[in-house]
């Protein structure tokens, strides 16, 4: 439950200025449970025999990339927030794991700590635009351009018409 809240909190913090952002799911909680398990048993075999600690490091790096690039329609922020809380809770509930495998815990948590540090100190590194606003501006700009093109075509046609010599009958010329 704490990982669910942590995942949602990080997602809400990152997207606090994006009115068009919405999310639904409990994947942050699932990530927290997986990362807590890996923190307690780092050699836990996952996916074709990959040790849990290697999976955790790779997953964290891919998730950070996903947050930064807005890759797919996935709540990478919630996954990362849930993972962070899962590791922290494992350490709080079983402090002995710090002394039993400190380098592995450092490898798992260091990318998370660096990400959180950059998020707090230099949030512009994310550069997450408000996509709805961006698309709206793009549509308005295309509309303005098409209006300008339509006006240019009208002007061009009226110039062509004005440049054509019209036949005037001799009788009309006398009047």
C-alpha positions as CSV (number, residue, x, y, z in Angstrom):
1,X,0.0,0.0,0.0
2,X,2.9,2.4,0.8
3,X,4.4,1.7,-2.6
4,X,1.1,2.5,-4.2
5,X,1.0,5.8,-2.5
6,X,4.7,6.5,-3.2
7,X,4.2,5.7,-6.9
8,X,1.2,8.0,-7.1
9,X,2.9,10.7,-5.2
10,X,5.9,10.7,-7.6
11,X,3.6,10.7,-10.6
12,X,1.5,13.5,-9.3
13,X,4.6,15.5,-8.4
14,X,6.2,15.2,-11.8
15,X,2.9,16.0,-13.6
16,X,1.6,18.6,-11.2
17,X,1.5,21.3,-14.0
18,X,0.0,19.0,-16.7
19,X,-3.7,19.5,-16.7
20,X,-4.1,16.7,-19.3
21,X,-2.4,14.0,-17.3
22,X,-4.4,11.1,-15.9
23,X,-3.4,7.7,-14.7
24,X,-5.0,4.6,-13.4
25,X,-3.6,1.4,-11.9
26,X,-1.6,-0.2,-9.2
27,X,1.6,-1.0,-11.0
28,X,3.6,1.2,-8.6
29,X,2.5,-1.1,-5.8
30,X,3.6,-4.2,-7.8
31,X,7.0,-2.6,-8.5
32,X,7.3,-1.9,-4.8
33,X,6.7,-5.5,-3.9
34,X,9.1,-6.8,-6.5
35,X,11.9,-4.3,-5.4
36,X,11.3,-5.1,-1.7
37,X,11.7,-8.8,-2.5
38,X,14.9,-8.1,-4.5
39,X,16.3,-5.9,-1.7
40,X,15.8,-8.7,0.8
41,X,16.9,-11.6,-1.6
42,X,19.1,-10.0,-4.2
43,X,20.0,-13.3,-6.0
44,X,16.3,-14.1,-6.5
45,X,16.1,-15.4,-10.0
46,X,13.8,-13.6,-12.3
47,X,13.1,-14.0,-16.1
48,X,15.2,-16.8,-17.5
49,X,17.5,-16.9,-14.5
50,X,18.6,-13.3,-14.3
51,X,19.6,-12.4,-10.8
52,X,17.1,-10.0,-9.2
53,X,19.7,-7.3,-8.5
54,X,20.7,-7.1,-12.2
55,X,17.0,-7.0,-13.1
56,X,16.4,-4.2,-10.6
57,X,19.3,-2.0,-11.9
58,X,18.2,-2.5,-15.6
59,X,14.6,-1.9,-14.8
60,X,15.4,1.3,-12.9
61,X,17.4,2.6,-15.8
62,X,14.7,1.7,-18.3
63,X,12.1,3.3,-16.1
64,X,14.1,6.5,-15.7
65,X,14.5,6.6,-19.5
66,X,10.7,6.1,-19.8
67,X,9.9,8.9,-17.4
68,X,12.2,11.3,-19.3
69,X,11.1,10.4,-22.8
70,X,7.4,9.8,-22.1
71,X,7.9,6.4,-23.7
72,X,4.6,4.6,-24.4
73,X,1.4,5.1,-22.5
74,X,2.9,3.7,-19.3
75,X,3.1,5.2,-15.8
76,X,6.9,5.0,-15.5
77,X,6.8,7.6,-12.7
78,X,4.5,5.4,-10.6
79,X,6.8,2.4,-11.3
80,X,9.8,4.3,-10.1
81,X,8.1,5.8,-7.1
82,X,6.7,2.4,-6.0
83,X,10.2,0.8,-6.5
84,X,11.8,3.4,-4.3
85,X,9.3,2.9,-1.5
86,X,9.7,-0.9,-1.8
87,X,13.4,-0.7,-1.3
88,X,13.1,1.8,1.5
89,X,10.5,-0.3,3.3
90,X,12.6,-3.5,2.9
91,X,15.6,-1.6,4.5
92,X,13.4,-0.2,7.3
93,X,11.8,-3.6,8.1
94,X,15.0,-5.6,7.8
95,X,18.0,-3.3,8.5
96,X,20.3,-6.3,8.5
97,X,20.2,-6.4,4.7
98,X,22.3,-3.2,4.6
99,X,25.3,-5.1,6.1
100,X,24.6,-8.4,4.2
101,X,24.8,-6.9,0.7
102,X,25.6,-3.2,0.8
103,X,27.1,-3.0,-2.8
104,X,24.0,-4.5,-4.3
105,X,21.7,-2.2,-2.4
106,X,23.9,0.8,-3.5
107,X,23.7,-0.4,-7.1
108,X,19.9,-0.6,-6.9
109,X,19.3,2.7,-5.1
110,X,22.0,4.9,-6.7
111,X,20.2,5.5,-10.0
112,X,17.0,6.2,-8.0
113,X,18.8,8.7,-5.7
114,X,20.4,10.5,-8.7
115,X,17.1,10.7,-10.4
116,X,15.4,12.2,-7.3
117,X,18.3,14.6,-6.8
118,X,18.0,15.9,-10.3
119,X,14.2,16.1,-10.0
120,X,14.6,18.2,-6.8
121,X,17.5,20.4,-7.9
122,X,17.1,20.6,-11.7
123,X,13.6,19.6,-12.7
124,X,14.0,21.0,-16.2
125,X,16.1,18.0,-17.0
126,X,12.8,16.1,-17.5
127,X,11.5,18.6,-20.1
128,X,8.0,17.1,-20.1
129,X,5.9,19.4,-22.2
130,X,2.1,19.6,-21.9
131,X,1.3,17.6,-25.0
132,X,-2.3,18.7,-25.3
133,X,-1.3,22.3,-25.1
134,X,1.6,21.7,-27.6
135,X,-0.8,19.9,-30.1
136,X,-3.3,22.7,-29.7
137,X,-0.6,25.3,-30.5
138,X,0.5,23.3,-33.5
139,X,-3.1,23.1,-34.8
140,X,-3.6,26.8,-34.3
141,X,-0.3,27.5,-36.2
142,X,-1.3,25.3,-39.1
143,X,-4.6,27.0,-39.2
144,X,-2.9,30.5,-39.4
145,X,-0.6,29.3,-42.1
146,X,-3.5,27.9,-44.1
147,X,-5.4,31.2,-43.7
148,X,-2.3,33.0,-44.9
149,X,-2.0,30.7,-47.9
150,X,-5.7,31.2,-48.7
151,X,-5.3,35.0,-48.6
152,X,-2.2,34.8,-50.8
153,X,-4.1,32.7,-53.4
154,X,-7.0,35.3,-53.4
155,X,-4.6,38.2,-53.8
156,X,-2.8,36.3,-56.7
157,X,-6.1,35.6,-58.5
158,X,-7.3,39.2,-58.2
159,X,-4.0,40.5,-59.5
160,X,-4.3,38.1,-62.5
161,X,-7.8,39.3,-63.1
162,X,-6.8,42.9,-62.9
163,X,-3.9,42.3,-65.3
164,X,-6.0,40.8,-68.0
165,X,-7.2,43.1,-70.8
166,X,-10.9,43.2,-71.1
167,X,-12.5,43.7,-74.5
168,X,-14.5,46.9,-74.6
169,X,-16.8,47.5,-77.5
170,X,-16.4,50.8,-79.4
171,X,-19.9,51.8,-78.5
172,X,-19.2,51.3,-74.7
173,X,-16.0,53.2,-75.1
174,X,-17.9,56.2,-76.5
175,X,-20.4,56.3,-73.7
